[in-house]
């Protein structure tokens, strides 16, 4: 069939969809290019996005989601937070796609959220206590079979060899990947059977994948230790992938298939004629306003002010100070490097060393909590080629120091002084804790 024989409504519909997608891609390029991480989870999310879409042209447009998109855009402009803007962009894109081609289901939303930088941040930073517990659990299991294993932070020591439970390992970095695959399985089963799982059951299945991910990681750690597979061995990452597939993805698929056959329900589809009852002009107008709202919000987010500096953390005796972008202060002397990175608000992400140093090409080893007087801080080793550095960090507002994410965020909610991430790095291990104690003395409880 030639294009000239197609109805004008079809041609106009397709052209409008192309313009709509182009507008959202332009917004992402303008305001999200520095926010998005082109890592494995994000690339996988983009690849899975068209595969998890469910099309139901009979479903009515969700005006609640449209209103919520406007609200999130307004919230992003008010808070000037990149993460809130990303949420607004995702929800608006999802609503616009639904208004253009019919409801696409909730799975595209989940995919874009699981592949986002904020999920990677949460998985990497907030999961550190979980890595310590995995290390302890693996050590206890090894001791049950009479192996002389000892746990030291996120390190398992067995007969003089050290095995680190690091976020850089393939197993732990696969958390987002495993959840993305879980969403894909649910979407695939729904397309295959034409029936959908209740939302609560779908969420429970995603929680089940989290549990399977923990189990597969525990088994991975045990296998790496038992077979003495060190990080520089190619089998190290291969073992992580095999454990993920055998102990997480495969059992998840079997359980999800069983649930799909027993509990899936048939959607009550509305006649396609009802879909046409909405005015195309009204929907086009709302979409245009939504794109303009995101444009205005993106401009506001780009104007966000620098975080306020805490007066008690602005000067360290014996150091040369340098101001860096984002309000970050850098202090240097012949023995140490200190970064003070202010936090703008309780909802903001901090410049966490686990992310910043790895972005500079370093790998963390032997990360653990230590006590310095009455304060708790994190310490660890930084490795790059033959270089080894020693680093420590904590959150500080001049009066209170903590490494608990919820502690410092809640204190900022209650109106206490803004916190800053204090990160010190030295070349000699014996210098680390004395310097940390010296800097901690500048604060008063």
N, C-alpha and C positions, 0 to 999 in steps of 0.2 A: 504493500500500500504506500502510495506517495504521500509526502507531508501535506500537500495541498488538499488531499482528500480527508485528512483528519479533522475532527470537529475543532473549532476555534477554542472551545472551552478546555479541551485536552491540551492543546498547545500552550494556552495561557497558564494552565495549571502547572505544567512541567516547567515553563519559564519562571513562574513565580517561585517554585521550589528551588530552582537553581540559584536565583537571586538571593533567596533566604539563606541557603547554605553558604553562599559566598560572603554574605554579610557577617555571619557568625565566625567564619574563618578569618575574616579581616579583623574582627574584634579580638580574636585570640592572638593574632599576629601583633596587634598594636599593644595589648595590655597583659597578655599572658606568656609572652615569649621568654621572659626572665623568670617566670614562676614555674613553668612546666619543666620537668626533668625528662629528657629523652632516654630513659633507662628501659630495662626489660619490661617492668609492669606497664608502663605507659604505652610502649609500642605494642605489647600484647593486647592491651585494652582497645587501642585503635583498630587492630586487626580483627578483634572479636566483635566490635560494635555492630557492623552490618549483619553478623551471623546471629546475634541474640535478639534482634528486633522482631517483634510479633506484629503482624498487620491485621487490623480489624477495622475496616472502613465503616462498619455500622455503629461503632462506639461513638458516643457524643464527646465533644470537646470538653476537657476538664477545666472549667473556668476558675475553680479554686486554685489549681496549679498555676494558672496564668496570673492570678492576683498575687500568689505567693512569690512568683518570679519578680514582679514589680517591687514587692516588699523587700526581697533579698537585694535587689539592685539599690534600693534606697538605703538599706542597712550597710551595704558595701561602701556607698558614698559617705555615710556618716562615720563609720569606723575606719575607713581608708585601709582596710585589711585585704590583702591579696587573696587569702583563702576564702573569705566571704564573697569576694567578687567571682572567684572560680565557681563556687556553689551557685551563685546567681546565673552565671553563664551556662552552666550545665543544665539547670532546671529550665531556663528559658529556651535553650536549644531543644530539650526534650519536649516541651510544650509546643514549640513551633513545628517540630516534625510531626507531632500528633495532629495538630490543626491542619497540616498540609496533606498528609497521606493516611490519616487515620491513626488511632491509638497504636503505639509501638511497644507497649508493655513497660514494666518497671525494670527489666533486666538491663537495658541501655544505661539507665541511671546508675545502677549498681556498678556496672563495668567502669564508667567514667569516674566514679568515686573511689573504687578500689585501685585504679591505676593512677590516682592523683598523688602529687607530692606530699600532701598532708597525711595521707595514709602511710606512705613510706616513712615519713617523719615519726608518726606514732609507733609504727612497727619497729623502727630502729631505736628510738630513744626510750619510749615508755616500756618496751619489752626487756630492758636490761635486767631488772630484778627477776624476770622469768628465766633469763639465760643463767643467772646464778642458781636458781632452783633446779634447772635442768642439769647443770654441772653437779650439784649436790646429789640429785637423784641417780645420775649415772655412776657417780663414785660409790654410792651405797650399794647399787646392784653389783658393781665389780667386786666390792668387798664381800658380798654374799657368796661369791664363788672363790673366795680366798685369794684374790689378787690384791697386792699391796698398793692400792690406788689412794691418792689423797687429793682433796679439792682445795684450791687456793684461788678464791674469787671465781673467775670464769676459766680457770686452768685446771686440768686434771693431770696429775703427775703420777706416772707409772714407771717404776724401775729407771728413774732418771730422765725419762722422756716426758716432754710437756705437750699436752694436747689442749688447744685453746678453743673455747666455744664462742666464736666471734660472729657478729652480724654479717661479716663479709663472706662467711661460709655459704656455699650454695644452698644448704638445707634451710638455714634461717632466713636467707634473703628470698626464699621461695614462698613466704607467707602470702604476699599479695598475688603471686602467680597461682598458688593453689586455690585461693578464693575466686580468682578470675576463671579458672578452669571449672570450679564448682558452679558458678553462674552459667557458664556455657553449657554444662551438662543439663542443668534445669531447663534452659531455653531449648536445647536440642530435643529433650524428651517432650516438651510441650508442643513443639512443631511436629514431632513425629506422631504423637497421639491425638493432637487437636484438643487436648484437655490441659487444664492448668492446675497446679497445686494451690491450696489455700495459702495466703500470704504468711500466716503464722508458721505453717509447716515448712515453707521455703526458708524462712529465717532460721528455724530450728536446724534444718539441714546444713545451712551455712555455718551455724555454730558447731555442728557435728564435724564439719571439715576442719574447723579450728582445733578441735580435740584430736582429730586424726593427724593434723600437722604436728602437734606436740609429740604424739606417740612416734611418728616417723622420725622426728628430730632426735628423740631419745634413743631410738634404735640405731640411727645413723652415728651418734656419738659413741655408742657401745661398740659398733662394728669398726669404727675408725681406730679406737683404742685397742681393741682385741687384735686387730690385724696390723697395728703399728703403721697406719697410713698417715703420714705427715702432710701439712698443707702444700708442700712443693711437689707432692706426688700427683700425677694426672688423675689417679683413681679417687683422689679426695673429693673433687667436685662430682665425678661420675657416681660415687657412692651416694652423695646427697640427692642427685636426680633419680637414681634407682629407688632409693627409699621413699622419695616423694610419690613416685608412680605406683610402687608395689604396696605401700602401707597407708597411703592417703587417697590418691586418685582412684585406684581400682576398687577398694572397698566402698568408697563414697558413691561411685557409679552404680555398684550393685544395690546399695541401700536406697539410693535415689530412684532407681528403676522400680524397685519393689514398692516404694511409696507412691510413685506415679501410677502404677497399675491398680493400687488399692484405694487411694485417697484423692486422685485428681478429679476435678469436676469440669463439666462442660459450661463454657461461658454462655450467658444469655445474650446472644448477638441481636442488636437492633437491626431492623430492615435498612438496607442501604439507602433507601429513599429518605429516611430521617436524617442521615448525614448531610443531605443536600438542603435540608431545611434551614440551616444556618446561612446567614448572608456571607458570601465570599468577601464582600467589601468590608464588612465589620471585622472579620478575622484578619484580613490584610491590614486594616487600620491598626488593630491591636498588635500585630506582629511588628509593624513599623514603629509604633510607640515603644514597644519592648526593646527593639534594637537601639533606638535613640536613648532610652533610659540606661542601657548598658554602656553606651558611648559616653554619656555624661558621668556615670559612676566610675568608668575606667579613668577618665580625666581626673576625677577627684582622688582616686586611689593613687594615681601618679604624683599627686601633690602632698602626700602624707608627710607630716613633720618628723624631724628626727626625735628619737627618744631623749628624754631629759637625763642629764648626767647627775649622778649622786655626788654631792660635794665631798663626802668622806672618802670617795673612791677616785678622786681626780688627780692625786699626786702621790707618788711613791719616791721616797728619798733614795738618791743614788741611781735613778733611772733617767734615761732620756725619753721624753714623751713625743709621740707623733699622732696627730689626728687622722683617722681613716674615714672613708665614706660610711654613712649610716650611723654616725655618732660614736663609732668604735674608737677606743683609745689604745694605743700600743706603747708599752714601756719596755725599754731595752737597756741592758748593761752587759758587761763582759761575761756574766755568768748565767743570765736568765732572760727569758722573753715572757712578758705578761700582756694579756689582752683583757680589757674590760669592755664588755659588750652590753650596753643598756637595753632594757626591755621596754617597749612603748606602752603596752597595756597587758592586762592579765590574760587576754585571749591570744596574744601574739606568740609566735614561735621564737625561741631563743636561738642564737648562733651556737648551736651545740657542737662541742669538740668532736664528737663521734661522726658528725657530718662534715664539718669544716676541714679537719685535718685529712680525712679520707679524700675529700675533694682536691686536696693538694698532693695526693699521691702517697700518703702514709697509710700504714696498716696498724690497727690497734692490737696490742697483745697484753695479757695479764691485767685486764681492767678489773678493779675491785674497790670496795669501800674500805676506808681506814678512818680511825679516830685520831684527831689532833686536839688534845685537850678534851673539851666537851663537844667539839664540833665534828661532824661527819663530812667527809669529802671523797670524791672519786679520784683514783690515781690509775695510771696505766703507762705502758710503753708504746712508743711510736717507732715503727720500722719502715725504712725506705732504703732498698739495696743494702749497703754495709753500714748505714747510719742508724744509730739507736738514740732516741731521746726519751726523756721521762717527763710526764705531764700530770697535772692535777687540776681539778676544777670544782666549783661550787657556785651557788647563787647567793648574792649578797646585796643588802640594801643599806648597809652602814650600821645597822643595829641587829640584824638577824641574818644568820647563815644557814643554808639548808641545801640538800640535794633532792628533796622531795618535790616533784612537780606540783602536786596538789597543794602543798604547804605554801609555796611562794605565790602561786596564783590566787589562793584564797585570801592571803594577807593583802594582796593588791586590790582584790574586790572589796575588802573591808576598809580600804583607804590608807593603808600603810605606804611608806615611801617606796618608790619604784625599785625593783630589783635589777641587778646586772649580773651577767655571767662573767665570773673571774676565772681565767685560765692561765696557769703558769707552766712554763716548759723550761727544762734545764738539760744540760748534757751529762751531768754527773748525778747518779741516783742519790748519793748521800746529801746533795744540796736541796733536794725537792721538799721534803717535809719541814726542815728548818725555815726555808723561805716561805712556805705556806703558813707556818705558825707566825712568822713575822708579819705577813700581810693580814692575817686574821686578827692580830693584836690591834690593828688600826680601827677595828670595829668594836663597838661596845654592845653587850647583850642587853 
